Amino acid sequence: MRRGYLLGIALAVVALSGPALLYTHDNSAPIAMTVTPSPTPSPSRTTTAATTTSPNATAPTSSGPTPAAGTTHVTTGHRQVTFVNNVNQTVWVASGEQTRQPALPVSGWVLPAGQSVTVSVPDKWNGRFWGRTGCSFDASGKGHCQTGDCAGLFQCKQYGQIPATLAEFNFNSWQNLDFYDVSMVDGSNLPMYVNIAAGTTKDPISSTGCAESGCTRSVDCPAELKTTGGGCGSACSVLGGDQYCCRGRWAPRSACDPTKWPVNYAAVFKKAEPFAYSYVDDDATSTFTCAGECGYRITFGLNS
């Protein structure tokens, strides 16, 4: 994803043009993992997401990774991030860093339907989280996921296979602000939205995944963008070409205009999640900030 280059120039971009996307990745400090029953998962998000992802609604069938139960390793961290599963299948949460340090010692979690997992993430972490679907792992943590797979490993050592909906964070990156976003630049495999759970900033997204611009819904994926396993790929990743990928003569922001594409596929993703990145230069309506050592809740699925 081209937005990764923003890590190196983030401060300059922010200083010149206001809040800009700071793409995330980092891991450090042991994680606090807690699994608790989620407050009544919403049926609307659940059913829709399940039909577009993997059919397995149960935990791994092998003797490999199992859902965490209770608090397994609590360590004080700067950010508490809670993942909520509102789909009717198991989601295997994954993480990856944009920068080498700080890094998370755990990069994969099992999240059964209707439950939540909370992890403690260190300050200055810069990375992404995503959900994997249709996974099966053996006792050694090796296997495969239908979407979001990271080289067949339960504990990810690299970014996941696209398409995958991403939650990207850069904690305390500029003037004590966190930068965060939901990205479908590389396509989508699950509906997702992010809420502020702690801090001094008013949450722009409601607890049901709605913003002034609209509410979260599943992507109505065009047939030509559908991928094996249930994901919806981006025009760039599936169809290719400099124009869809905003490169070559279409690299400048002024030229990277989805309304001038042969088909405006970015609008398909923007309709599903109006506050998320629908293409590489979709910063204006898709990047958010939070002050005051914020906490976050990432919901997979729909909530009504």
Backbone as numpy.savetxt, mean C-alpha at the origin, in Angstrom:
# Nx Ny Nz CAx CAy CAz Cx Cy Cz
8.89 1.89 -10.22 8.04 3.08 -10.22 8.91 4.31 -10.22
8.68 5.23 -11.14 9.56 6.36 -11.30 9.61 7.26 -10.09
8.58 7.21 -9.25 8.55 8.13 -8.13 9.64 7.86 -7.11
10.31 6.71 -7.19 11.36 6.41 -6.24 12.47 7.43 -6.23
12.69 8.08 -7.36 13.78 9.05 -7.41 13.53 10.22 -6.49
12.32 10.40 -6.04 12.00 11.55 -5.19 12.68 11.48 -3.84
13.10 10.28 -3.43 13.75 10.16 -2.14 14.96 11.08 -2.07
15.76 11.11 -3.13 16.98 11.89 -3.09 16.76 13.38 -3.17
15.64 13.81 -3.78 15.43 15.24 -3.96 14.22 15.72 -3.18
13.78 14.92 -2.24 12.54 15.23 -1.54 12.54 16.59 -0.88
13.60 16.89 -0.15 13.61 18.16 0.58 13.58 19.34 -0.38
14.29 19.22 -1.47 14.30 20.32 -2.43 12.93 20.50 -3.05
12.28 19.41 -3.38 10.95 19.49 -3.98 9.96 20.12 -3.02
10.02 19.68 -1.77 9.09 20.21 -0.79 9.32 21.70 -0.58
10.58 22.07 -0.49 10.89 23.47 -0.24 10.43 24.35 -1.39
10.52 23.84 -2.61 10.18 24.65 -3.76 8.70 24.66 -4.09
8.05 23.52 -3.88 6.68 23.44 -4.36 5.69 22.92 -3.34
6.06 22.89 -2.08 5.14 22.41 -1.07 5.22 20.91 -0.94
4.29 20.31 -0.18 4.35 18.88 0.07 4.38 18.09 -1.23
5.40 17.26 -1.34 5.52 16.40 -2.51 5.61 14.97 -2.04
5.43 14.06 -2.93 5.47 12.65 -2.55 6.86 12.26 -2.11
6.96 11.69 -0.93 8.22 11.08 -0.51 7.95 9.60 -0.38
8.41 8.89 -1.32 8.17 7.48 -1.46 8.87 6.75 -0.35
8.28 5.72 0.23 8.77 5.12 1.43 9.54 3.84 1.35
10.33 3.63 2.37 11.03 2.38 2.54 12.06 2.45 3.65
11.95 1.59 4.61 12.89 1.53 5.71 12.54 0.45 6.70
13.49 0.00 7.44 13.23 -1.05 8.42 14.25 -1.00 9.53
13.79 -0.87 10.75 14.72 -0.96 11.85 13.96 -1.02 13.14
14.63 -1.45 14.18 14.00 -1.57 15.48 13.01 -2.70 15.46
13.04 -3.55 16.48 12.11 -4.67 16.51 10.68 -4.20 16.44
9.80 -5.05 15.93 8.41 -4.70 15.70 7.49 -5.23 16.78
6.49 -4.45 17.11 5.45 -4.95 18.01 4.35 -5.51 17.15
4.06 -6.79 17.29 3.02 -7.40 16.48 1.87 -7.82 17.37
0.70 -7.30 17.06 -0.49 -7.63 17.82 -1.61 -7.98 16.88
-2.28 -9.09 17.11 -3.42 -9.43 16.29 -4.65 -9.42 17.18
-5.62 -8.61 16.80 -6.86 -8.52 17.57 -8.03 -8.58 16.62
-9.18 -9.02 17.13 -10.34 -9.00 16.25 -10.62 -7.57 15.85
-10.86 -7.35 14.60 -11.13 -6.03 14.08 -12.55 -5.65 14.43
-12.84 -4.37 14.64 -14.21 -3.99 14.94 -15.10 -4.30 13.75
-15.97 -5.16 13.74 -16.86 -5.53 12.63 -16.42 -5.12 11.25
-15.84 -6.04 10.53 -15.42 -5.72 9.18 -16.59 -5.36 8.30
-16.38 -4.39 7.41 -17.49 -3.96 6.60 -17.72 -4.91 5.45
-18.95 -5.33 5.25 -19.24 -6.31 4.23 -19.03 -5.78 2.83
-19.25 -4.48 2.61 -19.17 -3.97 1.26 -17.78 -4.14 0.69
-16.76 -3.70 1.40 -15.40 -3.80 0.90 -15.01 -5.26 0.81
-15.44 -6.03 1.72 -15.06 -7.43 1.78 -15.42 -8.21 0.53
-16.69 -8.19 0.17 -17.10 -9.01 -0.96 -16.44 -8.60 -2.26
-16.41 -7.30 -2.52 -15.88 -6.85 -3.79 -14.42 -7.21 -3.94
-13.63 -6.94 -2.91 -12.21 -7.21 -3.02 -11.96 -8.68 -3.22
-12.72 -9.52 -2.55 -12.47 -10.94 -2.61 -12.64 -11.47 -4.02
-13.60 -10.95 -4.73 -13.84 -11.46 -6.08 -12.76 -11.05 -7.05
-12.04 -9.98 -6.74 -11.01 -9.53 -7.68 -9.63 -10.02 -7.30
-9.51 -10.69 -6.15 -8.19 -11.19 -5.78 -8.21 -12.70 -5.73
-7.60 -13.26 -4.70 -7.48 -14.70 -4.68 -8.68 -15.35 -4.03
-8.96 -16.60 -4.36 -10.12 -17.27 -3.82 -9.93 -17.80 -2.42
-8.69 -17.89 -1.95 -8.47 -18.49 -0.64 -8.86 -17.53 0.47
-9.81 -17.94 1.30 -10.22 -17.08 2.41 -9.73 -17.63 3.72
-8.78 -18.54 3.66 -8.29 -19.16 4.88 -6.81 -18.92 5.03
-6.29 -19.21 6.22 -4.88 -19.05 6.49 -4.10 -20.11 5.72
-2.76 -20.02 5.70 -1.97 -20.96 4.95 -2.29 -22.39 5.32
-2.31 -23.27 4.33 -2.66 -24.65 4.59 -1.45 -25.46 5.03
-0.27 -24.92 4.82 0.92 -25.66 5.20 1.25 -25.42 6.65
2.33 -26.06 7.09 2.75 -25.87 8.48 3.69 -24.69 8.60
3.72 -23.86 7.59 4.60 -22.69 7.57 4.09 -21.57 8.43
4.15 -20.31 7.94 3.78 -19.15 8.74 2.36 -19.25 9.26
2.17 -18.85 10.48 0.84 -18.87 11.08 0.51 -17.50 11.60
-0.78 -17.17 11.74 -1.15 -15.86 12.26 -0.58 -15.62 13.64
-0.12 -14.39 13.88 0.38 -14.05 15.20 -0.79 -14.00 16.17
-0.54 -14.37 17.39 -1.59 -14.35 18.40 -1.09 -13.55 19.59
-1.76 -12.46 19.90 -1.36 -11.62 21.01 -0.10 -10.84 20.66
0.54 -10.26 21.66 1.75 -9.48 21.45 2.94 -10.41 21.53
3.72 -10.47 20.45 4.81 -11.42 20.42 6.17 -10.79 20.73
6.32 -9.51 20.41 7.61 -8.86 20.68 7.38 -7.36 20.70
7.08 -6.83 21.84 6.73 -5.41 21.93 7.97 -4.57 22.17
8.19 -3.61 21.33 9.29 -2.67 21.49 8.77 -1.28 21.20
9.17 -0.33 22.02 8.71 1.03 21.82 9.19 1.55 20.48
8.26 2.12 19.72 8.60 2.65 18.41 7.99 4.03 18.26
8.32 4.71 17.20 7.83 6.06 16.98 6.47 6.09 16.29
6.16 5.05 15.57 4.89 5.02 14.84 4.23 3.67 15.02
2.96 3.70 15.38 2.18 2.47 15.43 1.34 2.39 14.16
1.53 1.34 13.40 0.79 1.14 12.16 -0.06 -0.11 12.29
-1.36 0.06 12.14 -2.29 -1.07 12.27 -2.86 -1.42 10.91
-2.84 -2.70 10.61 -3.43 -3.21 9.37 -4.75 -3.88 9.71
-5.79 -3.54 8.97 -7.12 -4.10 9.20 -7.56 -4.85 7.94
-8.01 -6.07 8.13 -8.45 -6.89 7.00 -9.96 -6.90 6.92
-10.50 -6.15 5.97 -11.94 -6.10 5.76 -12.36 -6.86 4.50
-11.53 -7.77 4.05 -11.93 -8.64 2.96 -12.18 -10.03 3.53
-12.88 -10.87 2.78 -13.24 -12.18 3.33 -12.24 -13.26 2.96
-10.99 -12.88 2.94 -9.90 -13.84 2.72 -8.69 -13.35 3.49
-7.75 -14.24 3.71 -6.52 -13.88 4.39 -5.68 -12.96 3.50
-5.09 -11.95 4.12 -4.14 -11.07 3.44 -2.78 -11.27 4.11
-1.77 -11.46 3.30 -0.41 -11.59 3.81 0.27 -10.24 3.63
0.36 -9.47 4.70 0.93 -8.11 4.63 2.44 -8.21 4.42
2.97 -7.30 3.62 4.41 -7.27 3.35 4.93 -5.86 3.45
6.23 -5.73 3.70 6.85 -4.41 3.74 8.19 -4.45 3.02
8.61 -3.27 2.59 9.93 -3.13 1.97 10.40 -1.71 2.16
11.71 -1.53 2.16 12.29 -0.21 2.42 12.79 0.46 1.16
12.69 1.78 1.17 13.30 2.59 0.12 14.75 2.88 0.48
15.04 2.99 1.77 16.40 3.22 2.25 16.82 2.05 3.13
18.10 1.82 3.25 18.59 0.63 3.97 18.28 0.69 5.46
18.38 1.85 6.06 18.16 1.98 7.50 17.32 3.21 7.78
16.49 3.20 8.83 16.23 2.04 9.70 15.40 0.99 8.98
15.56 -0.24 9.42 14.87 -1.35 8.74 14.04 -2.14 9.75
12.99 -2.76 9.25 12.15 -3.61 10.09 12.71 -5.02 10.10
12.81 -5.65 11.26 13.33 -7.01 11.31 12.34 -8.04 10.80
11.07 -7.65 10.70 10.04 -8.53 10.17 9.41 -7.84 8.97
9.22 -8.56 7.89 8.68 -7.93 6.68 7.50 -8.71 6.10
6.92 -9.61 6.89 5.75 -10.35 6.44 4.88 -10.74 7.62
3.56 -10.58 7.47 2.61 -10.90 8.53 1.38 -11.56 7.93
0.79 -12.50 8.66 -0.46 -13.13 8.22 -1.61 -12.38 8.87
-2.56 -11.95 8.07 -3.69 -11.18 8.57 -5.00 -11.85 8.14
-5.57 -12.71 9.01 -6.82 -13.39 8.65 -7.96 -12.40 8.48
-8.98 -12.83 7.78 -10.16 -11.98 7.54 -10.76 -11.53 8.86
-11.11 -10.24 8.94 -11.77 -9.69 10.12 -10.85 -9.41 11.28
-9.54 -9.48 11.10 -8.61 -9.22 12.19 -7.68 -8.06 11.86
-6.86 -7.70 12.84 -5.92 -6.60 12.65 -4.57 -6.97 13.22
-3.54 -6.34 12.69 -2.17 -6.53 13.15 -1.56 -5.14 13.35
-0.93 -4.91 14.49 -0.27 -3.62 14.75 1.23 -3.83 14.84
1.98 -3.00 14.12 3.44 -3.08 14.16 3.99 -1.73 14.58
5.14 -1.76 15.24 5.82 -0.54 15.65 6.95 -0.26 14.67
6.91 0.94 14.07 7.85 1.28 13.01 8.71 2.46 13.48
10.02 2.39 13.29 10.91 3.43 13.81 10.79 4.76 13.06
11.15 5.80 13.77 11.21 7.13 13.18 12.19 7.11 12.00
11.92 7.96 11.00 12.75 8.08 9.80 12.57 6.91 8.84
11.63 6.02 9.15 11.39 4.88 8.23 10.84 5.41 6.92
11.30 4.85 5.83 10.90 5.28 4.51 10.66 4.04 3.66
9.39 3.65 3.51 9.11 2.39 2.81 7.66 2.24 2.41
7.32 1.01 2.06 5.98 0.70 1.58 5.45 -0.56 2.25
4.13 -0.61 2.35 3.41 -1.81 2.78 2.44 -2.20 1.66
2.19 -3.48 1.52 1.19 -3.93 0.57 0.61 -5.26 1.05
-0.50 -5.64 0.48 -1.14 -6.89 0.84 -0.94 -7.91 -0.26
-0.62 -9.14 0.14 -0.51 -10.24 -0.82 -1.74 -11.14 -0.68
-2.15 -11.75 -1.76 -3.33 -12.60 -1.72 -3.04 -13.96 -2.34
-3.86 -14.94 -1.94 -3.74 -16.28 -2.49 -2.40 -16.92 -2.21
-1.90 -16.78 -0.98 -0.56 -17.27 -0.65 -0.58 -18.66 -0.02
0.49 -19.37 -0.23 0.72 -20.66 0.42 2.21 -20.80 0.66
2.61 -21.04 1.92 4.01 -21.15 2.27 4.26 -22.45 3.04
5.46 -22.99 2.89 5.81 -24.17 3.68 6.42 -23.74 5.00
6.89 -24.72 5.77 7.40 -24.43 7.12 8.63 -23.52 7.09
9.33 -23.49 5.97 10.52 -22.65 5.89 10.21 -21.24 5.41
8.91 -20.98 5.14 8.53 -19.65 4.69 8.68 -19.44 3.20
8.79 -20.54 2.45 8.88 -20.44 0.99 7.58 -20.89 0.36
7.18 -20.21 -0.69 5.92 -20.55 -1.33 5.63 -19.62 -2.48
4.37 -19.19 -2.57 3.98 -18.32 -3.67 2.68 -17.61 -3.33
2.51 -16.40 -3.85 1.26 -15.64 -3.72 0.73 -15.33 -5.12
-0.57 -15.33 -5.25 -1.17 -15.00 -6.55 -0.96 -13.54 -6.92
-1.02 -12.64 -5.92 -0.72 -11.23 -6.18 0.22 -10.71 -5.09
1.07 -9.77 -5.46 1.98 -9.14 -4.50 3.15 -10.00 -4.08
3.38 -11.12 -4.73 4.42 -12.07 -4.34 5.80 -11.41 -4.33
6.61 -11.73 -3.30 7.97 -11.20 -3.27 8.97 -12.36 -3.33
9.22 -12.81 -4.54 10.19 -13.87 -4.82 9.89 -15.15 -4.06
8.61 -15.40 -3.78 8.23 -16.64 -3.14 8.58 -16.75 -1.67
8.84 -15.63 -1.02 9.22 -15.64 0.40 8.14 -15.03 1.27
7.89 -15.63 2.44 6.95 -15.05 3.40 7.52 -13.76 3.97
8.80 -13.78 4.36 9.49 -12.58 4.82 10.17 -11.95 3.60
9.62 -10.83 3.14 10.07 -10.23 1.89 11.46 -9.61 2.02
12.25 -9.82 0.99 13.57 -9.22 0.92 13.66 -8.25 -0.26
12.54 -8.06 -0.94 12.51 -7.15 -2.09 11.08 -6.69 -2.28
10.88 -5.77 -3.20 9.53 -5.30 -3.50 8.69 -6.44 -4.07
7.38 -6.31 -3.94 6.49 -7.34 -4.42 6.20 -7.23 -5.90
5.71 -8.32 -6.44 5.34 -8.37 -7.84 4.13 -7.47 -8.09
4.15 -6.75 -9.18 3.02 -5.90 -9.54 2.04 -6.70 -10.38
0.76 -6.33 -10.34 0.18 -5.16 -9.67 -0.03 -5.38 -8.18
0.14 -4.32 -7.41 -0.13 -4.34 -5.98 -0.44 -2.92 -5.52
-1.48 -2.77 -4.73 -1.81 -1.46 -4.15 -0.83 -1.19 -3.02
-0.24 -0.01 -3.00 0.82 0.29 -2.03 0.39 1.38 -1.05
0.82 1.24 0.20 0.76 2.32 1.18 2.20 2.75 1.41
2.53 3.99 1.07 3.90 4.47 1.12 4.06 5.53 2.20
5.16 5.43 2.95 5.39 6.34 4.08 6.83 6.82 4.10
7.00 8.06 4.56 8.32 8.58 4.89 8.14 9.35 6.19
8.57 8.73 7.29 8.30 9.28 8.62 9.32 10.35 9.01
8.79 11.47 9.48 9.62 12.57 9.97 10.70 12.93 8.94
10.25 13.20 7.74 11.20 13.40 6.65 11.53 14.86 6.38
10.65 15.76 6.78 10.89 17.20 6.53 10.06 18.02 7.50
10.75 18.88 8.27 10.09 19.73 9.26 9.15 18.93 10.17
9.62 17.77 10.62 8.88 16.90 11.53 7.56 16.39 10.95
7.46 16.39 9.64 6.25 15.89 9.00 6.45 14.49 8.45
5.39 13.68 8.56 5.33 12.42 7.83 4.70 12.70 6.48
5.18 12.01 5.45 4.53 12.04 4.15 4.01 10.63 3.86
2.80 10.55 3.33 2.26 9.23 3.05 1.28 9.30 1.88
1.05 8.14 1.27 0.11 8.08 0.16 -0.31 6.64 -0.08
-1.38 6.47 -0.86 -1.75 5.18 -1.43 -1.44 5.27 -2.91
-0.77 4.26 -3.43 -0.36 4.30 -4.83 -0.89 3.11 -5.62
-1.45 3.43 -6.80 -1.83 2.41 -7.77 -1.12 2.69 -9.10
0.04 3.33 -9.00 0.83 3.63 -10.19 1.18 2.35 -10.94
1.45 1.29 -10.20 1.79 0.01 -10.81 0.61 -0.95 -10.80
-0.60 -0.43 -10.66 -1.79 -1.26 -10.66 -2.32 -1.50 -9.25
-3.33 -2.35 -9.14 -4.01 -2.59 -7.87 -4.39 -4.06 -7.73
-4.26 -4.57 -6.52 -4.71 -5.93 -6.24 -5.73 -5.98 -5.11
-5.83 -4.91 -4.34 -6.79 -4.82 -3.23 -7.20 -3.36 -3.05
-8.47 -3.11 -2.72 -8.82 -1.76 -2.28 -8.07 -1.46 -0.98
-7.63 -0.24 -0.81 -6.86 0.12 0.39 -7.04 1.60 0.68
-7.11 1.94 1.96 -7.05 3.35 2.34 -6.34 3.49 3.67
-5.80 4.68 3.91 -5.00 4.95 5.10 -5.68 6.02 5.94
-5.81 5.74 7.24 -6.32 6.73 8.19 -5.24 7.14 9.17
-5.32 8.38 9.64 -4.45 8.84 10.72 -5.07 8.38 12.03
-4.32 7.64 12.83 -4.84 7.12 14.09 -4.29 7.86 15.30
-3.25 8.66 15.12 -2.67 9.46 16.21 -1.93 10.62 15.59
-1.75 11.69 16.37 -1.06 12.86 15.85 -1.94 14.09 15.94
-1.46 15.21 15.42 -2.17 16.48 15.56 -2.83 16.94 14.26
-2.75 16.11 13.24 -3.32 16.48 11.94 -4.71 15.88 11.75
-5.64 16.67 11.23 -6.98 16.16 10.95 -6.91 15.17 9.81
-7.56 14.04 9.99 -7.54 12.99 8.97 -8.37 13.41 7.76
-7.77 13.45 6.56 -8.54 13.84 5.37 -9.43 12.71 4.84
-9.21 11.49 5.35 -9.98 10.33 4.91 -10.85 9.85 6.06
-12.12 9.58 5.80 -13.01 9.11 6.86 -12.69 7.66 7.22
-13.24 7.21 8.33 -13.01 5.83 8.78 -13.61 4.82 7.82
-14.47 5.28 6.92 -15.07 4.39 5.93 -14.39 4.52 4.56
-13.27 5.23 4.52 -12.51 5.33 3.28 -13.00 6.37 2.30
-13.64 7.39 2.81 -14.16 8.45 1.93 -13.40 9.76 2.15
-13.29 10.52 1.08 -12.73 11.87 1.13 -13.71 12.79 0.42
-13.41 14.08 0.40 -14.29 15.02 -0.30 -14.43 14.66 -1.77
-13.39 14.04 -2.30 -13.39 13.71 -3.73 -14.11 12.40 -4.05
-14.47 11.63 -3.01 -15.17 10.38 -3.26 -14.75 9.29 -2.31
-15.31 8.11 -2.47 -15.07 6.98 -1.57 -14.30 5.86 -2.24
-13.61 5.09 -1.42 -12.85 3.94 -1.90 -13.78 2.87 -2.45
-13.41 2.33 -3.58 -14.15 1.22 -4.17 -13.16 0.32 -4.91
-13.61 -0.85 -5.30 -12.75 -1.73 -6.07 -12.57 -1.18 -7.48
-11.42 -1.44 -8.06 -11.14 -0.98 -9.42 -12.01 -1.76 -10.40
-12.71 -1.03 -11.26 -13.46 -1.66 -12.34 -12.49 -1.86 -13.49
-11.79 -2.96 -13.45 -10.64 -3.16 -14.32 -11.03 -3.50 -15.76
-10.51 -2.75 -16.73 -10.75 -3.09 -18.13 -10.16 -4.46 -18.44
-10.78 -5.18 -19.33 -10.34 -6.54 -19.65 -8.87 -6.59 -20.05
-8.41 -5.57 -20.78 -7.04 -5.59 -21.28 -5.99 -5.36 -20.19
-6.43 -4.91 -19.00 -5.48 -4.68 -17.90 -5.55 -5.77 -16.83
-6.48 -6.71 -16.96 -6.60 -7.76 -15.94 -5.40 -8.70 -16.02
-4.93 -9.10 -14.84 -3.76 -9.96 -14.76 -4.10 -11.28 -14.08
-3.27 -12.27 -14.26 -3.46 -13.57 -13.63 -3.42 -13.41 -12.11
-4.38 -14.03 -11.44 -4.41 -13.94 -9.98 -5.39 -12.93 -9.45
-5.95 -12.10 -10.34 -7.00 -11.19 -9.90 -6.61 -9.73 -9.81
-5.39 -9.36 -10.15 -5.00 -7.96 -10.07 -5.37 -7.18 -11.32
-5.24 -5.86 -11.22 -5.48 -4.97 -12.35 -4.20 -4.19 -12.59
-3.52 -4.48 -13.69 -2.25 -3.84 -13.96 -2.40 -2.43 -14.49
-1.34 -1.66 -14.39 -1.34 -0.31 -14.94 -1.16 -0.40 -16.46
-1.52 0.68 -17.15 -1.33 0.71 -18.60 0.14 0.58 -18.95
1.00 1.18 -18.14 2.43 1.11 -18.40 2.94 -0.32 -18.29
2.57 -1.01 -17.20 3.11 -2.35 -16.97 2.52 -3.40 -17.91
1.28 -3.22 -18.33 0.62 -4.22 -19.18 0.79 -3.91 -20.66
0.55 -2.66 -21.03 0.57 -2.29 -22.44 1.91 -1.71 -22.88
2.63 -1.11 -21.92 3.94 -0.55 -22.23 3.84 0.71 -23.08
4.97 1.14 -23.60 5.01 2.34 -24.43 5.39 3.57 -23.64
6.14 4.46 -24.25 6.63 5.65 -23.56 5.51 6.56 -23.08
4.43 6.66 -23.84 3.38 7.58 -23.44 2.68 7.11 -22.17
2.27 5.84 -22.11 1.63 5.32 -20.91 2.58 5.31 -19.71
3.88 5.17 -19.98 4.87 5.09 -18.90 5.47 6.46 -18.56
5.04 7.52 -19.25 5.55 8.87 -19.01 7.07 8.91 -19.05
7.62 8.44 -20.14 9.06 8.48 -20.33 9.36 8.96 -21.75
10.64 9.15 -22.02 11.01 9.66 -23.33 10.44 11.06 -23.53
9.83 11.31 -24.65 9.28 12.65 -24.93 8.10 12.98 -24.03
7.53 11.95 -23.38 6.42 12.17 -22.47 6.85 12.23 -21.00
8.15 12.30 -20.75 8.65 12.32 -19.38 8.31 13.61 -18.61
8.38 14.79 -19.22 8.06 16.01 -18.47 6.62 15.98 -17.95
6.41 16.57 -16.81 5.06 16.60 -16.24 4.06 17.22 -17.20
4.49 18.22 -17.92 3.59 18.89 -18.84 3.14 17.97 -19.98
3.97 16.97 -20.28 3.65 16.05 -21.38 2.98 14.77 -20.89
3.18 14.46 -19.61 2.61 13.23 -19.04 1.16 13.51 -18.65
0.28 13.48 -19.60 -1.12 13.87 -19.40 -2.04 12.71 -19.79
-2.63 12.02 -18.82 -3.48 10.87 -19.11 -4.67 11.21 -20.01
-5.13 12.46 -19.98 -6.27 12.82 -20.82 -5.90 12.80 -22.30
-4.59 12.75 -22.59 -4.13 12.70 -23.97 -3.63 11.32 -24.36
-3.73 10.34 -23.43 -3.37 8.97 -23.77 -4.38 8.42 -24.77
-4.02 7.38 -25.51 -5.00 6.72 -26.38 -6.26 6.33 -25.62
-6.07 5.82 -24.39 -7.18 5.56 -23.46 -6.75 6.08 -22.11
-7.59 6.84 -21.43 -7.23 7.41 -20.13 -7.42 6.36 -19.03
-6.47 5.43 -18.95 -6.56 4.38 -17.95 -6.36 4.90 -16.53
-5.67 6.02 -16.38 -5.48 6.59 -15.04 -6.82 6.91 -14.40
-7.79 7.32 -15.22 -9.12 7.66 -14.70 -9.82 6.45 -14.09
-9.50 5.27 -14.57 -10.09 4.04 -14.02 -9.67 3.88 -12.56
-8.39 4.10 -12.28 -7.89 3.96 -10.91 -8.32 5.14 -10.04
-8.37 6.33 -10.62 -8.77 7.51 -9.85 -10.23 7.41 -9.44
-11.04 6.81 -10.26 -12.45 6.63 -9.92 -12.60 5.69 -8.74
-11.74 4.68 -8.67 -11.80 3.71 -7.57 -11.32 4.33 -6.27
-10.22 5.09 -6.33 -9.68 5.72 -5.12 -9.25 7.14 -5.48
-10.16 8.12 -5.32 -9.90 9.49 -5.77 -8.72 10.16 -5.09
-8.29 9.65 -3.95 -7.20 10.28 -3.19 -5.89 9.51 -3.37
-5.85 8.52 -4.25 -4.65 7.71 -4.45 -3.97 8.06 -5.77
-2.70 7.71 -5.86 -1.97 7.89 -7.11 -2.55 7.00 -8.19
-2.89 7.59 -9.33 -3.43 6.82 -10.45 -2.41 6.72 -11.59
-1.43 7.59 -11.56 -0.31 7.53 -12.50 0.86 8.27 -11.87
2.01 8.22 -12.50 3.25 8.62 -11.84 3.29 10.07 -11.37
2.63 10.99 -12.07 2.71 12.40 -11.70 1.45 12.91 -11.01
0.72 12.02 -10.40 -0.56 12.38 -9.77 -0.38 12.89 -8.34
0.60 13.76 -8.13 0.94 14.21 -6.78 -0.11 15.11 -6.13
-0.68 16.01 -6.90 -1.48 17.10 -6.35 -2.62 16.63 -5.45
-3.28 15.53 -5.80 -4.43 15.07 -5.02 -4.14 13.79 -4.25
-2.86 13.41 -4.17 -2.57 12.07 -3.67 -1.54 11.99 -2.55
-0.83 13.07 -2.26 0.19 13.06 -1.21 -0.34 13.77 0.04
-0.13 13.16 1.19 -0.65 13.72 2.45 0.47 13.82 3.47
0.28 14.72 4.44 1.25 14.88 5.52 0.56 14.76 6.86
1.37 14.44 7.88 0.84 14.35 9.24 1.92 14.80 10.21
1.53 15.55 11.24 2.46 16.05 12.25 2.15 15.46 13.61
3.17 15.36 14.45 2.95 14.95 15.83 3.11 13.47 16.10
4.17 12.85 15.56 4.41 11.42 15.75 3.11 10.63 15.55
2.67 10.64 14.35 1.36 10.08 13.99 1.35 8.56 14.03
0.16 8.03 14.22 -0.07 6.60 14.06 -0.99 6.43 12.86
-1.02 5.24 12.30 -1.80 5.03 11.07 -2.57 3.72 11.11
-3.67 3.71 10.40 -4.46 2.49 10.21 -4.62 2.27 8.71
-4.16 1.14 8.25 -4.26 0.78 6.82 -5.32 -0.29 6.68
-6.36 0.02 5.94 -7.47 -0.92 5.78 -7.44 -1.53 4.39
-7.49 -2.86 4.36 -7.63 -3.59 3.12 -9.11 -3.95 2.95
-9.71 -3.54 1.86 -11.12 -3.84 1.63 -11.97 -2.59 1.69
-13.26 -2.78 1.69 -14.22 -1.67 1.69 -14.91 -1.61 3.03
-15.31 -0.42 3.41 -15.97 -0.21 4.70 -17.17 0.68 4.46
-18.33 0.30 5.01 -19.51 1.13 4.79 -20.04 1.64 6.11
